[in-house]
Amino acid sequence: MGYNLYDIDECWSMAGLYRASHDFNCDLQYVLTFKRGQVVEVTKASSNDNWYRGRINGKAGFLPANGYLKKINLERCEKVVAR
């Protein structure tokens, strides 16, 4: 199975730091649990549009992509810190 360049660019464009807007709990070992306000790292989108791949405190797994996470604008943060 191959990916076209558009798919690859789309997967990596999702990468970055996100802040949880809601608590998320799951008992599946490969799905990560987090609390509202926690910062998580999304490494890329998965092949399923409902999930991201990411890390929380060094643990890798899947994260929900349906409204639980808001991307942190690092460019904006850097400008504020530079002032």
Residue pairs with C-beta under 8 A, 6 or more apart in sequence:
10 45
11 44
11 45
12 44
14 42
14 44
14 45
14 52
14 65
15 42
15 43
15 44
16 41
16 42
16 71
16 72
16 74
17 39
17 40
17 41
17 42
17 71
17 72
17 74
18 39
18 40
18 41
18 42
18 54
18 63
18 69
18 70
18 71
18 72
19 37
19 38
19 39
19 40
19 69
19 70
19 72
20 34
20 35
20 36
20 37
20 38
20 39
20 40
20 68
20 69
21 36
21 67
21 68
21 69
21 70
22 36
22 67
22 68
23 34
23 35
23 36
24 33
24 34
24 63
24 64
24 68
25 33
26 32
26 33
29 61
30 61
30 62
31 61
31 62
31 63
32 40
32 54
32 55
32 56
32 59
32 61
32 62
32 63
34 40
34 56
34 63
34 68
38 56
39 72
40 54
40 55
40 56
40 63
40 69
41 54
41 55
41 56
42 52
42 53
42 54
42 63
42 69
42 71
43 52
43 53
43 54
43 55
43 60
44 52
44 53
45 51
45 52
45 53
45 65
46 52
46 53
46 62
49 65
50 64
50 65
50 66
51 62
51 63
51 64
51 65
52 62
52 63
52 64
52 65
52 69
53 60
53 61
53 62
53 63
54 60
54 61
54 62
54 63
55 61
56 63
63 69
